[in-house]
Every structure is written in C-alpha cells, then in structure tokens.
Amino acid sequence: MSFTLPDLPYSYDSLAPYMSRETLEYHHDKHHLAYVNNGNNLLKGTEFEGKSLEEVVKGAYGKNAGLFNNAGQHYNHLHFWNWMKPNGGGAIPGELEKKIIEDIGSVEKFKEDFIAAGTTQFGSGWAWLSLKDGKLEVTKSANGENPLIHGATPILGVDVWEHSYYIDYRNRRPDYLKAFIDHMVNWEYVAELYSKAV
Ligand code: MN3
C-alpha cells in the first residue's frame, strides 16, 4: 500500500486560539505531505511494499533510516490530527481514567508527567502515553520514533517538533503542552485506541 494524506478531521480555524490556521496549514499541508511523498518514494522497490503502515514502521526501524523516519512520522501525524479536536481536553472517559489512576497514580500526575516528557525531550520528538505489557506509561522519543518500535501501543502523543508550536507559542513549549492537554486532547479517540489495545 502507498501512503496518502487524509484531510484534517476539523476545519483549519477550529483549534484556535490554541493552534492557529497558519500552524495547521504548514504542519498538515506541507510537513505531513512531505513525509507522505518521501515515504512513498522510499518505499518503492523495498521488501516493505504491500505491508501495513505499522509493519513498515517496525520493520524499517534500524534497517532503512530514511524510510523509517518518513513512515514513522506519517503514522505519528495520522494519529496526531485525531488526538486533537475543537473544545478538547475535559473529562477522560471512565475506564481509561481508572486505568491512568491505577498505573500512574492520578490524572494530575499523568498530566505533569506528560508535560514534563514533552518539555525535556531535547530537540525534535514526541511525548507519549502508551500501553506496554498491560500497563500505561508516559515516555518521550526523538525525531520520528514512537512506542511501536519498543513493543508498546501509543494511545496519545504530542508533537514537540518546533513546526508544531513555534508560530503560536514561539519558544514556550511548556505553554503549548499545557494548552494541548487542557484544550485540545480528543479523549474519546484516546479511549478508542485504549480499548483496541487491551
Ligand atoms: Mn509534526
């Protein structure tokens, strides 16, 4: 299969003021599109043609750096657009909230850990909430890497590459992360991924 760029699941203006139309136009229409196009070019003629996106990401890791970077970023961004919604944040669906409290301690502790992971990721990367061996964990990763390559299933991730926040927040990455958690997260989508992963 080849990679394709889906439309955003909401309008370009609808995450404002927390994420602007300008950021979404650059991030979705240019950055994500480049990962799709580069990924398709690098996929051609490799053993990974015809594999699912998850199989490409896991298989190319450590073997084909160019393909891995672009396929990884395609996977990460496909979910990232769905990890946000207008008027997001808010209440976490019951089952998932219970599991966060059980494995991480409290919802507040999860939020602190998640923001700290994104803040302390040196340079470009992502912060994650993922399920590994039946347990939720908060981690961070560099560049296009994600928890899939460590045998975990990501259920929430936030892009901390500068292209994701510099237009709206300049160098204030912690403010972007706080706004993401408080006003943008689509918890229904996170809960859906959680229920598929358990
Ligand atoms: Mn990005």
Boltz pocket constraint, residues with backbone or C-beta under 6 A from the ligand:
constraints:
  - pocket:
      binder: B
      contacts: [[A, 27], [A, 31], [A, 77], [A, 159], [A, 161], [A, 163], [A, 164]]
      max_distance: 6.0
